Amino acid sequence: MKIENIELFFVKIPVVPTAKGGIAPYRGHDCLPGQGLEFAESCLVKLYTDDGITGWGEANIVMDPVVQKSLFEDYIRPLVIGQDCFGADAFISKAAKSFEPPIGIKGVLTAIDIACMDIMGKVCQRPVSSLLGGKIRPKVEIAYCQGLEDFACTQDRIAKIKEMGYTTYKTTGGQNLHSDIERAKVIREAAGSLMKIRVDMNEAYDLISAANYFAAIDDFGFEYVEQPFGVNNFDGFAGLRKRFTTPVAINEDSYIPNNLYEYAKRDAIDAAVVDMDPCGGISQISKVADFAEAVGLPLIHHCGFDLGIKTAAILQAYAAKPAFSRAMDSIYMELEDDILCEKLKIENGSFIIPDSPGLGIEVDEEKVRSYSFFGIGCQKLHYR
């Protein structure tokens, strides 16, 4: 099952704006009011095999498309053409070990891994989850993500998603300690006692600010606070966990090799938020999930403003891996459209995991072409 050709696409799809009941612009603590992410942008690949079977993959755009396309043409395409899809783990791992800095972020390699898994599932006439050990859950709860908004907009959004069946809400913080604490109160009051709440600080705090925030919200029963300060601060995370009852999770730290192991060894975190892109695709994140299961660490998949292909890949991993025991972060429901023939199904705040062979999806190639773009100036969707 040799790879005969690869096509590369850069696509962007609008996110429904707040004025129309959506969440765009999605603002983090490093954005001014009115600024933020307004599009979901992805790099797509289509693999062709010598047996006539094709597969699709998707990854976030983490560098300028001009640079990413050049890297693809000059390095990745020659490496991948002629390789066996069933040996993807080996040749992708080899490529990812390059000392060239751009390769270290995985990029297109993640999309290729996902596409190879899609092909393998189609060849076996089984969903990808079957290749990962078998399906253990039919659906995946969604943590509805909303950026930094004023109190009224936050209250209104929480009321609406409760009516739609969502039971987990995630937002960002880190712009100002006082307003973060006040907003936490507003969120808990609007959500009621049963809704799970997550807050991602994106490394914004120092140790003292983080401790003050935890002290102020420790009675609110949040599911966890994510990455309150910078990476490699093992003692800082362990200290928060010992002093407060509110659970703490890492995100950016989980993209640094061996950090997940180190945090687990020190018993310094309650959960980890991970992403296929820095891992290298389905095959690689499955290894992370197996490790997490062995040490009893819950995993959550991060939201990278993913389109339908990568979201379907995430769902296949969730379907088979016990460690993915918490709701996955997503804004997928707020995309104005998708590049799939039919958007992924959501019922009562949960994704229904596709059962068809491969990723279980069908890509609309007309939509891929219509949403394609290329050039300088795209949003930089880092792992936030």
C-alpha positions as CSV (number, residue, x, y, z in Angstrom):
1,M,0.0,0.0,0.0
2,K,2.5,2.6,-1.3
3,I,1.9,6.4,-1.2
4,E,1.9,7.5,-4.9
5,N,1.1,11.2,-4.5
6,I,0.2,13.9,-2.0
7,E,-1.8,17.1,-2.4
8,L,-1.6,20.0,0.0
9,F,-4.3,22.6,0.7
10,F,-4.6,25.6,3.0
11,V,-8.2,26.4,3.9
12,K,-10.0,28.9,6.1
13,I,-13.6,28.8,7.3
14,P,-15.3,31.7,9.2
15,V,-16.3,31.3,12.8
16,V,-19.8,32.6,13.6
17,P,-19.4,36.1,15.0
18,T,-20.7,37.1,18.4
19,A,-23.2,39.5,16.8
20,K,-24.8,36.5,15.2
21,G,-24.8,34.4,18.3
22,G,-21.4,32.9,17.9
23,I,-18.0,33.4,19.5
24,A,-15.8,35.4,17.0
25,P,-13.6,37.2,17.5
26,Y,-12.3,34.6,20.0
27,R,-10.1,36.6,22.3
28,G,-7.3,35.5,24.6
29,H,-5.6,37.6,27.3
30,D,-3.0,38.8,24.7
31,C,-5.7,40.4,22.5
32,L,-7.3,43.8,22.8
33,P,-11.2,44.0,22.9
34,G,-12.6,43.4,19.4
35,Q,-9.5,41.4,18.4
36,G,-9.1,37.6,18.3
37,L,-9.5,34.6,16.0
38,E,-12.3,34.9,13.4
39,F,-11.4,32.0,11.1
40,A,-10.5,28.3,11.5
41,E,-7.5,27.8,9.3
42,S,-6.0,24.4,8.5
43,C,-3.5,22.6,6.4
44,L,-5.1,19.6,4.6
45,V,-3.4,16.7,2.8
46,K,-4.8,14.1,0.5
47,L,-2.8,10.9,0.0
48,Y,-3.1,8.7,-3.0
49,T,-2.0,5.1,-2.9
50,D,-0.9,2.7,-5.7
51,D,-4.0,0.7,-4.9
52,G,-6.3,3.6,-5.7
53,I,-7.4,4.3,-2.1
54,T,-7.2,7.9,-0.8
55,G,-7.0,9.3,2.7
56,W,-7.4,12.8,4.2
57,G,-5.5,14.5,7.0
58,E,-5.5,17.8,8.7
59,A,-3.1,19.9,10.9
60,N,-3.1,23.4,12.2
61,I,-1.2,26.1,10.4
62,V,1.7,27.0,12.7
63,M,3.9,28.9,10.2
64,D,3.4,31.0,7.1
65,P,1.9,28.9,4.3
66,V,4.7,30.0,2.0
67,V,7.2,28.5,4.3
68,Q,5.1,25.4,5.1
69,K,4.6,24.7,1.4
70,S,8.3,25.0,0.7
71,L,9.1,22.6,3.5
72,F,6.5,20.2,2.2
73,E,7.8,20.3,-1.4
74,D,11.5,20.2,-0.6
75,Y,11.6,17.8,2.4
76,I,8.4,16.0,3.3
77,R,7.1,15.0,-0.2
78,P,10.4,13.2,-1.2
79,L,10.5,11.5,2.2
80,V,6.9,10.2,2.0
81,I,6.4,9.2,-1.7
82,G,6.9,5.5,-2.1
83,Q,6.4,4.7,1.6
84,D,4.0,2.1,2.9
85,C,0.9,3.6,4.6
86,F,1.1,0.7,7.1
87,G,4.6,1.9,8.1
88,A,3.6,5.5,8.7
89,D,4.7,5.4,12.4
90,A,8.3,4.6,11.4
91,F,8.8,7.1,8.6
92,I,7.0,9.9,10.4
93,S,9.0,9.3,13.6
94,K,12.2,9.4,11.5
95,A,11.2,12.7,9.9
96,A,10.2,14.3,13.3
97,K,13.7,13.6,14.7
98,S,15.3,16.0,12.3
99,F,17.3,18.7,14.0
100,E,15.8,21.3,11.7
101,P,13.6,23.5,13.9
102,P,10.6,23.7,11.6
103,I,10.3,19.9,11.6
104,G,10.1,19.8,15.3
105,I,6.6,21.3,15.3
106,K,5.4,18.3,13.2
107,G,3.1,20.4,11.0
108,V,2.3,18.5,7.8
109,L,3.6,15.3,9.3
110,T,0.6,15.2,11.6
111,A,-1.8,15.5,8.7
112,I,0.0,12.7,6.8
113,D,-0.2,10.4,9.9
114,I,-4.0,11.0,10.1
115,A,-4.4,10.4,6.3
116,C,-2.4,7.1,6.6
117,M,-4.7,6.0,9.4
118,D,-7.7,6.9,7.3
119,I,-6.4,4.7,4.5
120,M,-5.6,1.8,6.8
121,G,-9.1,1.9,8.2
122,K,-10.6,1.9,4.7
123,V,-8.4,-1.0,3.6
124,C,-9.5,-3.0,6.7
125,Q,-13.1,-1.8,6.3
126,R,-13.0,-0.7,9.9
127,P,-13.1,2.7,11.7
128,V,-9.7,3.9,12.9
129,S,-10.8,3.2,16.5
130,S,-10.7,-0.5,15.7
131,L,-7.0,-0.1,14.8
132,L,-6.3,1.5,18.2
133,G,-7.8,-1.3,20.3
134,G,-11.6,-1.0,19.7
135,K,-14.4,1.4,20.5
136,I,-15.1,1.8,24.2
137,R,-17.5,4.8,24.0
138,P,-20.1,5.9,21.3
139,K,-19.9,9.6,21.9
140,V,-17.6,12.3,23.3
141,E,-18.8,15.2,25.5
142,I,-17.8,18.6,24.3
143,A,-16.4,21.4,26.4
144,Y,-17.9,24.5,24.8
145,C,-15.1,27.1,24.4
146,Q,-15.7,30.8,24.6
147,G,-13.0,33.5,24.7
148,L,-12.7,36.5,26.9
149,E,-16.0,38.4,26.8
150,D,-17.7,40.9,29.1
151,F,-19.9,39.6,31.9
152,A,-23.2,40.0,30.1
153,C,-22.0,38.2,27.0
154,T,-20.6,35.4,29.2
155,Q,-23.8,35.0,31.1
156,D,-25.9,35.0,28.0
157,R,-23.7,32.3,26.3
158,I,-23.7,30.0,29.3
159,A,-27.5,30.2,29.5
160,K,-27.8,29.3,25.8
161,I,-25.4,26.4,25.9
162,K,-27.2,24.9,29.0
163,E,-30.4,24.9,27.0
164,M,-28.5,23.1,24.1
165,G,-27.4,20.3,26.4
166,Y,-23.8,21.3,27.1
167,T,-22.6,20.4,30.6
168,T,-18.9,21.6,30.3
169,Y,-17.9,25.2,29.7
170,K,-14.3,26.4,29.0
171,T,-13.0,30.0,28.8
172,T,-9.8,31.9,28.9
173,G,-8.3,34.2,31.5
174,G,-5.0,35.8,32.5
175,Q,-5.6,39.4,31.4
176,N,-6.1,40.8,34.9
177,L,-6.2,39.0,38.3
178,H,-9.1,41.1,39.7
179,S,-11.3,40.8,36.6
180,D,-10.4,37.0,36.3
181,I,-11.7,36.5,39.9
182,E,-14.9,38.5,39.2
183,R,-15.5,36.7,36.0
184,A,-15.1,33.4,37.7
185,K,-17.9,34.4,40.1
186,V,-20.1,35.4,37.2
187,I,-19.4,32.1,35.4
188,R,-20.2,29.9,38.4
189,E,-23.4,31.8,39.2
190,A,-24.6,31.6,35.5
191,A,-23.6,28.0,35.2
192,G,-25.2,26.7,38.4
193,S,-23.6,24.1,40.6
194,L,-23.7,21.2,38.1
195,M,-21.9,22.6,35.0
196,K,-18.2,21.7,34.8
197,I,-16.0,24.8,34.3
198,R,-12.5,25.1,33.0
199,V,-10.3,28.2,32.8
200,D,-7.2,28.4,30.6
201,M,-4.6,31.0,31.7
202,N,-2.2,30.3,28.9
203,E,0.9,30.9,31.1
204,A,-0.2,34.4,32.0
205,Y,0.4,34.4,35.8
206,D,3.4,34.4,38.0
207,L,3.4,32.1,41.0
208,I,2.0,34.7,43.4
209,S,-0.8,35.7,41.0
210,A,-1.7,32.1,40.4
211,A,-1.8,31.4,44.2
212,N,-4.1,34.4,44.7
213,Y,-6.4,33.3,41.9
214,F,-6.7,29.8,43.3
215,A,-7.3,31.1,46.8
216,A,-10.2,33.3,45.5
217,I,-11.9,30.6,43.4
218,D,-11.2,27.5,45.5
219,D,-14.7,27.2,46.7
220,F,-16.2,27.4,43.1
221,G,-15.7,23.7,42.3
222,F,-14.0,24.3,38.9
223,E,-13.1,21.2,37.0
224,Y,-9.5,22.6,36.6
225,V,-7.4,25.6,35.9
226,E,-5.1,25.1,32.9
227,Q,-1.5,26.2,32.6
228,P,-1.6,29.1,35.0
229,F,2.1,29.9,34.6
230,G,5.0,29.1,32.3
231,V,6.4,25.7,31.3
232,N,8.9,23.6,33.2
233,N,7.6,24.8,36.6
234,F,7.2,21.4,38.2
235,D,7.5,22.7,41.8
236,G,5.0,25.5,41.1
237,F,2.3,23.1,39.9
238,A,3.0,20.7,42.7
239,G,2.7,23.5,45.2
240,L,-0.7,24.6,43.8
241,R,-2.0,21.1,44.0
242,K,-0.9,20.7,47.6
243,R,-2.3,24.0,48.8
244,F,-5.7,24.1,47.0
245,T,-8.6,21.8,46.2
246,T,-9.1,23.2,42.6
247,P,-7.4,20.8,40.2
248,V,-4.6,22.0,37.9
249,A,-3.8,20.9,34.4
250,I,-0.9,21.5,31.9
251,N,-1.3,22.3,28.3
252,E,1.8,24.0,26.8
253,D,3.9,21.9,29.0
254,S,2.6,18.7,27.4
255,Y,4.2,19.7,24.1
256,I,7.7,19.6,25.5
257,P,9.3,16.1,25.2
258,N,9.3,14.2,28.5
259,N,7.4,16.8,30.5
260,L,4.2,14.7,30.8
261,Y,6.3,12.0,32.3
262,E,8.0,14.4,34.7
263,Y,4.8,15.9,35.9
264,A,3.2,12.5,36.4
265,K,6.3,11.2,38.3
266,R,6.1,14.2,40.6
267,D,2.4,13.8,41.0
268,A,2.2,17.5,40.2
269,I,-1.0,17.7,38.1
270,D,-4.5,16.4,38.0
271,A,-4.9,16.3,34.2
272,A,-3.2,17.1,30.9
273,V,-4.5,18.9,27.8
274,V,-2.8,17.5,24.7
275,D,-3.0,17.9,21.0
276,M,-2.4,15.8,17.9
277,D,-0.3,18.4,16.1
278,P,2.7,18.6,18.5
279,C,2.4,14.8,19.1
280,G,2.5,13.9,15.4
281,G,-1.0,12.5,14.7
282,I,-3.2,9.7,15.8
283,S,-0.5,7.0,16.1
284,Q,1.7,9.3,18.3
285,I,-1.1,10.7,20.5
286,S,-2.2,7.1,21.1
287,K,1.2,6.4,22.7
288,V,0.7,9.4,25.0
289,A,-2.8,8.1,25.9
290,D,-1.4,4.7,26.7
291,F,1.2,6.2,29.0
292,A,-1.5,8.4,30.7
293,E,-3.7,5.4,31.3
294,A,-0.9,3.5,32.9
295,V,-0.2,6.3,35.4
296,G,-3.9,7.1,36.0
297,L,-3.7,10.6,34.4
298,P,-6.9,11.9,32.7
299,L,-6.4,13.5,29.2
300,I,-8.3,16.2,27.4
301,H,-7.8,17.1,23.8
302,H,-7.1,20.7,23.1
303,C,-9.1,23.0,20.8
304,G,-7.0,24.2,17.8
305,F,-10.0,25.6,15.9
306,D,-10.0,22.3,14.1
307,L,-12.1,21.4,11.0
308,G,-13.9,18.2,10.4
309,I,-11.0,16.0,9.4
310,K,-8.9,16.5,12.5
311,T,-12.0,16.6,14.7
312,A,-12.9,13.2,13.4
313,A,-9.4,12.0,14.0
314,I,-9.7,13.2,17.6
315,L,-13.0,11.4,18.0
316,Q,-11.4,8.1,16.8
317,A,-8.7,8.4,19.5
318,Y,-11.3,9.2,22.1
319,A,-13.3,6.2,21.0
320,A,-10.6,3.8,21.8
321,K,-8.4,5.3,24.5
322,P,-9.6,5.2,28.1
323,A,-7.3,8.0,29.2
324,F,-9.4,10.5,27.2
325,S,-12.0,10.4,30.0
326,R,-12.9,14.1,30.0
327,A,-14.8,16.3,27.6
328,M,-12.8,17.5,24.6
329,D,-12.4,21.2,24.0
330,S,-14.0,22.4,20.8
331,I,-15.5,25.4,18.8
332,Y,-16.5,23.1,15.9
333,M,-20.2,23.8,16.5
334,E,-19.5,27.5,15.8
335,L,-18.0,27.1,12.4
336,E,-20.1,28.6,9.7
337,D,-19.3,25.6,7.5
338,D,-16.9,22.7,7.1
339,I,-15.1,20.9,4.3
340,L,-17.0,17.7,4.9
341,C,-20.1,16.7,2.9
342,E,-21.9,16.5,6.2
343,K,-20.8,18.2,9.4
344,L,-20.0,15.9,12.3
345,K,-23.1,15.0,14.3
346,I,-23.7,16.7,17.7
347,E,-26.4,15.6,20.1
348,N,-27.1,17.1,23.6
349,G,-23.6,18.6,23.8
350,S,-21.7,15.5,22.6
351,F,-20.1,14.4,19.3
352,I,-21.4,11.1,18.0
353,I,-18.3,9.1,16.9
354,P,-18.4,8.1,13.2
355,D,-18.6,4.3,12.6
356,S,-17.7,4.2,8.9
357,P,-14.3,2.9,7.7
358,G,-11.3,5.1,8.2
359,L,-12.0,8.4,9.9
360,G,-15.7,7.8,9.1
361,I,-16.1,11.0,7.1
362,E,-16.5,12.1,3.5
363,V,-14.6,15.2,2.3
364,D,-16.3,17.6,-0.1
365,E,-13.6,18.5,-2.5
366,E,-15.6,21.4,-4.0
367,K,-15.6,23.0,-0.5
368,V,-11.9,22.3,-0.1
369,R,-11.3,24.3,-3.3
370,S,-13.7,27.1,-2.5
371,Y,-12.2,27.7,1.0
372,S,-8.6,27.3,-0.1
373,F,-6.2,30.2,0.2
374,F,-2.5,30.7,0.0
375,G,-0.2,33.5,1.0
376,I,1.2,35.7,3.8
377,G,-1.0,37.1,6.5
378,C,-3.0,34.1,7.8
379,Q,-3.9,33.8,11.4
380,K,-1.2,32.1,13.4
381,L,-3.0,29.3,15.2
382,H,-0.5,28.4,17.9
383,Y,-1.3,25.7,20.5
384,R,-3.5,28.0,22.6
